[in-house]
Amino acid sequence: MIGTKSIERIEHIYSEDPALDRDAEDFAEKWARFRDGSIPAAHVPCKPGCKPTVFHIRGLSRKALLHVLSKQGAEQAMEALALGVVGATDFEHDGRPVVIKRDKSDAGERLSETTLEAFLALPLIVELSARVLSLCDLHPTIGQGF
């Protein structure tokens, strides 16, 4: 059996965030559990005195997904990011905290153009847009009691 979920909201930590303590004994296990939604970001091992940036993302509505899929390449990735990122904790741009602002658009609420300027790092764009789109996937275990 397969199924879909309603628009889901999750926490996401960039996989190369320098705050992550990859040398922690239980890092791999906790990272995997965080990525599958079993534990919150606060339980991911971090270096002493460091906090990772936590992005708050959601899956896309049908209208937003159709809008994203009508785009090509880099524009598609930026639109997925703009429509799917709804917040961030401990995110800085040019040494200043980023204030997430959203504007209305035909495809739904999205990051403002000013806010998008803080996301201009290709690896971050690719990872966040892929994560947003992954929330629009089929879930083979829904309804099977797993």
Backbone as CSV, one residue per row, in Angstrom:
resi,resn,N_x,N_y,N_z,CA_x,CA_y,CA_z,C_x,C_y,C_z
1,MET,0.844,-1.174,0.000,0.000,0.000,0.000,0.890,1.239,0.000
2,ILE,0.449,2.273,-0.689,1.155,3.553,-0.656,0.196,4.620,-0.185
3,GLY,0.741,5.742,0.177,-0.092,6.854,0.615,0.697,8.139,0.536
4,THR,0.017,9.230,0.781,0.677,10.520,0.835,0.337,11.162,2.169
5,LYS,1.092,12.177,2.535,0.833,12.899,3.776,0.383,14.300,3.425
6,SER,-0.376,14.904,4.348,-0.734,16.295,4.152,0.544,17.126,4.269
7,ILE,0.450,18.394,3.993,1.638,19.247,4.008,2.297,19.151,5.373
8,GLU,3.475,18.581,5.361,4.230,18.272,6.561,5.263,19.360,6.823
9,ARG,5.529,19.642,8.095,6.586,20.580,8.479,7.651,19.807,9.225
10,ILE,8.911,20.060,8.875,10.009,19.371,9.534,11.143,20.352,9.827
11,GLU,12.071,19.902,10.677,13.305,20.628,10.922,14.374,20.023,10.012
12,HIS,15.277,20.874,9.531,16.362,20.388,8.692,17.651,21.101,9.082
13,ILE,18.709,20.331,9.280,20.041,20.877,9.502,20.863,20.570,8.254
14,TYR,21.536,21.590,7.735,22.400,21.408,6.572,23.454,20.356,6.914
15,SER,23.642,19.393,6.049,24.512,18.248,6.332,25.969,18.624,6.566
16,GLU,26.396,19.801,6.110,27.782,20.241,6.295,27.897,21.363,7.319
17,ASP,26.885,21.522,8.170,26.925,22.573,9.193,28.145,22.341,10.084
18,PRO,29.006,23.342,10.249,30.221,23.152,11.040,29.965,22.907,12.523
19,ALA,28.763,23.141,13.007,28.450,22.885,14.416,28.278,21.394,14.706
20,LEU,28.027,20.593,13.683,27.795,19.163,13.891,29.060,18.476,14.401
21,ASP,28.895,17.640,15.422,30.021,16.896,15.987,30.037,15.503,15.386
22,ARG,30.632,15.387,14.205,30.683,14.108,13.494,31.563,13.085,14.206
23,ASP,32.400,13.541,15.151,33.266,12.626,15.899,32.571,12.027,17.117
24,ALA,31.384,12.498,17.441,30.642,11.941,18.579,30.335,10.472,18.302
25,GLU,30.444,9.674,19.335,30.266,8.222,19.192,28.924,7.847,18.573
26,ASP,27.883,8.567,18.956,26.536,8.218,18.481,26.049,9.121,17.353
27,PHE,26.973,9.861,16.715,26.544,10.812,15.687,25.766,10.133,14.554
28,ALA,26.314,9.088,13.969,25.677,8.455,12.801,24.269,7.972,13.126
29,GLU,24.114,7.359,14.277,22.801,6.848,14.667,21.819,7.992,14.905
30,LYS,22.255,9.024,15.619,21.352,10.150,15.903,21.070,10.970,14.648
31,TRP,22.053,11.118,13.777,21.823,11.848,12.523,20.774,11.120,11.684
32,ALA,20.888,9.812,11.583,19.914,9.021,10.816,18.517,9.151,11.420
33,ARG,18.437,9.110,12.737,17.137,9.241,13.411,16.548,10.636,13.220
34,PHE,17.406,11.655,13.244,16.942,13.020,12.992,16.406,13.132,11.564
35,ARG,17.155,12.602,10.609,16.751,12.705,9.208,15.432,11.972,8.921
36,ASP,15.158,10.900,9.671,13.882,10.204,9.431,12.743,10.741,10.302
37,GLY,13.043,11.786,11.097,12.000,12.421,11.896,11.763,11.801,13.251
38,SER,12.597,10.852,13.670,12.398,10.173,14.951,12.803,11.020,16.148
39,ILE,13.777,11.926,15.945,14.213,12.789,17.052,14.326,14.225,16.548
40,PRO,14.156,15.206,17.452,14.275,16.610,17.035,15.729,17.041,16.878
41,ALA,15.915,18.182,16.250,17.249,18.726,15.994,18.068,18.872,17.274
42,ALA,17.428,19.175,18.377,18.137,19.386,19.646,18.907,18.149,20.098
43,HIS,18.588,16.978,19.574,19.252,15.739,19.980,20.415,15.339,19.076
44,VAL,20.677,16.120,18.034,21.802,15.835,17.138,23.080,16.338,17.810
45,PRO,24.114,15.493,17.923,25.354,15.908,18.593,26.027,17.096,17.898
46,CYS,26.367,18.096,18.712,27.056,19.286,18.219,28.312,19.523,19.040
47,LYS,29.240,20.256,18.447,30.479,20.604,19.134,30.149,21.505,20.325
48,PRO,30.948,21.403,21.406,30.692,22.236,22.587,30.629,23.723,22.233
49,GLY,29.584,24.385,22.739,29.409,25.815,22.508,28.873,26.181,21.139
50,CYS,28.565,25.200,20.308,28.081,25.466,18.945,26.616,25.072,18.799
51,LYS,25.900,25.818,17.969,24.515,25.495,17.631,24.401,25.446,16.118
52,PRO,23.755,24.414,15.598,23.573,24.380,14.140,22.438,25.313,13.726
53,THR,22.451,25.687,12.478,21.302,26.392,11.916,20.219,25.354,11.663
54,VAL,19.017,25.636,12.124,17.893,24.726,11.908,16.908,25.425,10.975
55,PHE,16.690,24.805,9.826,15.719,25.322,8.862,14.389,24.637,9.112
56,HIS,13.319,25.400,9.033,11.971,24.869,9.196,11.365,24.835,7.799
57,ILE,11.062,23.640,7.338,10.558,23.501,5.972,9.252,22.717,5.963
58,ARG,8.544,22.871,4.879,7.273,22.160,4.712,7.181,21.635,3.298
59,GLY,6.333,20.633,3.146,6.036,20.146,1.812,5.227,21.194,1.063
60,LEU,5.061,20.999,-0.205,4.381,21.984,-1.041,2.921,21.621,-1.281
61,SER,2.105,22.630,-1.432,0.716,22.410,-1.848,0.726,21.978,-3.310
62,ARG,-0.388,21.505,-3.790,-0.493,21.106,-5.199,-0.157,22.280,-6.111
63,LYS,-0.700,23.440,-5.800,-0.458,24.632,-6.617,1.027,25.002,-6.622
64,ALA,1.652,24.971,-5.446,3.078,25.307,-5.356,3.926,24.262,-6.081
65,LEU,3.582,22.980,-5.930,4.342,21.929,-6.598,4.257,22.071,-8.114
66,LEU,3.073,22.354,-8.646,2.931,22.554,-10.092,3.759,23.749,-10.562
67,HIS,3.792,24.799,-9.744,4.605,25.966,-10.079,6.086,25.591,-10.145
68,VAL,6.576,24.877,-9.135,7.983,24.464,-9.095,8.307,23.569,-10.282
69,LEU,7.436,22.613,-10.575,7.704,21.672,-11.665,7.650,22.325,-13.047
70,SER,7.057,23.508,-13.138,7.019,24.217,-14.428,8.339,24.935,-14.716
71,LYS,9.242,24.950,-13.725,10.538,25.634,-13.873,11.607,24.633,-14.273
72,GLN,12.770,25.151,-14.644,13.895,24.309,-15.070,15.130,24.619,-14.239
73,GLY,15.958,23.618,-13.988,17.279,23.786,-13.395,17.337,24.593,-12.120
74,ALA,18.214,25.601,-12.113,18.451,26.411,-10.917,17.193,27.162,-10.485
75,GLU,16.400,27.600,-11.449,15.167,28.317,-11.111,14.198,27.391,-10.371
76,GLN,14.156,26.136,-10.772,13.301,25.167,-10.090,13.750,24.970,-8.636
77,ALA,15.056,24.841,-8.430,15.588,24.664,-7.074,15.284,25.882,-6.207
78,MET,15.490,27.081,-6.741,15.225,28.297,-5.963,13.744,28.437,-5.629
79,GLU,12.877,28.058,-6.546,11.440,28.151,-6.268,11.023,27.138,-5.205
80,ALA,11.574,25.925,-5.249,11.265,24.933,-4.210,11.709,25.445,-2.851
81,LEU,12.905,26.016,-2.794,13.417,26.587,-1.550,12.527,27.744,-1.089
82,ALA,12.215,28.653,-1.988,11.424,29.834,-1.639,10.045,29.476,-1.107
83,LEU,9.434,28.449,-1.674,8.087,28.058,-1.262,8.083,27.108,-0.070
84,GLY,9.170,26.371,0.138,9.195,25.353,1.179,9.836,25.763,2.489
85,VAL,10.772,26.710,2.471,11.405,27.147,3.730,10.477,28.159,4.396
86,VAL,10.089,27.861,5.634,9.167,28.750,6.344,9.821,29.430,7.541
87,GLY,11.038,29.040,7.883,11.727,29.673,8.995,13.132,29.126,9.143
88,ALA,13.907,29.769,10.011,15.265,29.321,10.302,15.656,29.840,11.676
89,THR,16.397,29.039,12.393,16.912,29.405,13.707,18.433,29.426,13.628
90,ASP,19.040,30.488,14.143,20.502,30.639,14.153,21.089,30.635,12.740
91,PHE,20.480,31.397,11.851,20.950,31.534,10.477,21.458,32.956,10.293
92,GLU,22.672,33.091,9.795,23.276,34.410,9.591,23.680,34.619,8.138
93,HIS,23.673,35.873,7.744,24.165,36.287,6.426,25.005,37.533,6.651
94,ASP,26.231,37.513,6.174,27.164,38.624,6.381,27.292,38.994,7.857
95,GLY,27.280,37.962,8.727,27.481,38.179,10.156,26.279,38.694,10.920
96,ARG,25.127,38.794,10.267,23.915,39.275,10.929,22.818,38.218,10.860
97,PRO,22.001,38.138,11.911,20.900,37.169,11.879,19.960,37.436,10.699
98,VAL,19.530,36.358,10.077,18.582,36.477,8.970,17.169,36.470,9.542
99,VAL,16.409,37.468,9.172,14.992,37.521,9.530,14.227,36.974,8.331
100,ILE,13.532,35.873,8.561,12.788,35.238,7.465,11.504,36.026,7.209
101,LYS,11.408,36.569,6.015,10.201,37.291,5.598,9.586,36.542,4.430
102,ARG,8.267,36.470,4.441,7.547,35.771,3.379,6.571,36.739,2.732
103,ASP,6.401,36.566,1.431,5.477,37.385,0.648,4.445,36.480,-0.007
104,LYS,3.314,37.055,-0.335,2.293,36.301,-1.079,2.686,36.260,-2.550
105,SER,2.372,35.126,-3.175,2.594,34.987,-4.619,1.473,34.122,-5.183
106,ASP,1.407,34.009,-6.493,0.373,33.178,-7.118,0.499,31.713,-6.718
107,ALA,1.716,31.275,-6.382,1.945,29.876,-6.010,1.779,29.640,-4.502
108,GLY,1.603,30.698,-3.741,1.480,30.591,-2.288,2.530,31.453,-1.608
109,GLU,2.533,31.460,-0.277,3.532,32.259,0.439,4.927,31.724,0.160
110,ARG,5.876,32.648,-0.005,7.241,32.284,-0.352,8.199,33.244,0.333
111,LEU,9.471,32.862,0.386,10.471,33.760,0.930,10.525,35.030,0.092
112,SER,10.712,36.159,0.762,10.847,37.421,0.030,12.153,37.410,-0.759
113,GLU,12.241,38.258,-1.748,13.458,38.347,-2.555,14.653,38.740,-1.689
114,THR,14.437,39.625,-0.727,15.507,40.031,0.181,15.984,38.847,1.014
115,THR,15.064,38.058,1.525,15.423,36.881,2.319,16.179,35.869,1.470
116,LEU,15.763,35.686,0.229,16.429,34.725,-0.658,17.907,35.053,-0.873
117,GLU,18.264,36.307,-0.772,19.670,36.701,-0.947,20.568,35.994,0.068
118,ALA,20.037,35.660,1.248,20.824,34.986,2.288,21.086,33.523,1.948
119,PHE,20.383,32.974,0.983,20.495,31.554,0.641,21.377,31.314,-0.588
120,LEU,22.164,32.293,-0.991,22.933,32.162,-2.222,24.233,31.385,-2.027
121,ALA,24.089,30.147,-1.638,25.197,29.190,-1.555,24.684,27.921,-2.230
122,LEU,25.276,27.555,-3.353,24.749,26.461,-4.172,24.519,25.161,-3.408
123,PRO,25.462,24.691,-2.573,25.190,23.436,-1.858,23.963,23.528,-0.941
124,LEU,23.766,24.686,-0.325,22.603,24.878,0.545,21.310,24.888,-0.275
125,ILE,21.327,25.564,-1.400,20.153,25.604,-2.280,19.772,24.200,-2.719
126,VAL,20.752,23.437,-3.172,20.492,22.081,-3.664,19.919,21.203,-2.552
127,GLU,20.550,21.242,-1.369,20.101,20.370,-0.280,18.712,20.747,0.225
128,LEU,18.463,22.040,0.438,17.149,22.451,0.945,16.042,22.204,-0.074
129,SER,16.299,22.501,-1.343,15.249,22.281,-2.350,14.944,20.790,-2.492
130,ALA,15.974,19.945,-2.443,15.750,18.497,-2.516,14.942,18.013,-1.314
131,ARG,15.233,18.559,-0.144,14.502,18.152,1.066,13.042,18.582,0.982
132,VAL,12.798,19.798,0.491,11.418,20.267,0.314,10.671,19.325,-0.631
133,LEU,11.282,19.025,-1.762,10.618,18.157,-2.740,10.449,16.731,-2.227
134,SER,11.352,16.283,-1.355,11.215,14.925,-0.807,9.973,14.797,0.068
135,LEU,9.474,15.897,0.574,8.255,15.860,1.388,7.007,15.669,0.529
136,CYS,7.173,15.748,-0.780,6.062,15.565,-1.723,6.114,14.157,-2.320
137,ASP,6.582,13.190,-1.563,6.823,11.842,-2.060,5.742,10.881,-1.572
138,LEU,5.737,9.699,-2.153,4.866,8.634,-1.682,5.473,7.994,-0.434
139,HIS,4.624,7.509,0.429,5.075,6.877,1.665,4.518,5.450,1.680
140,PRO,5.358,4.456,1.365,4.866,3.091,1.188,4.354,2.421,2.453
141,THR,4.640,2.923,3.646,4.202,2.230,4.846,2.930,2.802,5.457
142,ILE,2.411,3.895,4.935,1.194,4.479,5.507,0.039,3.466,5.354
143,GLY,-0.658,3.267,6.428,-1.805,2.370,6.397,-1.458,0.912,6.608
144,GLN,-0.173,0.601,6.813,0.209,-0.794,6.991,0.592,-1.105,8.439
145,GLY,0.411,-0.138,9.319,0.658,-0.387,10.735,2.129,-0.399,11.134
146,PHE,3.000,0.111,10.305,4.424,0.120,10.656,4.772,1.409,11.375
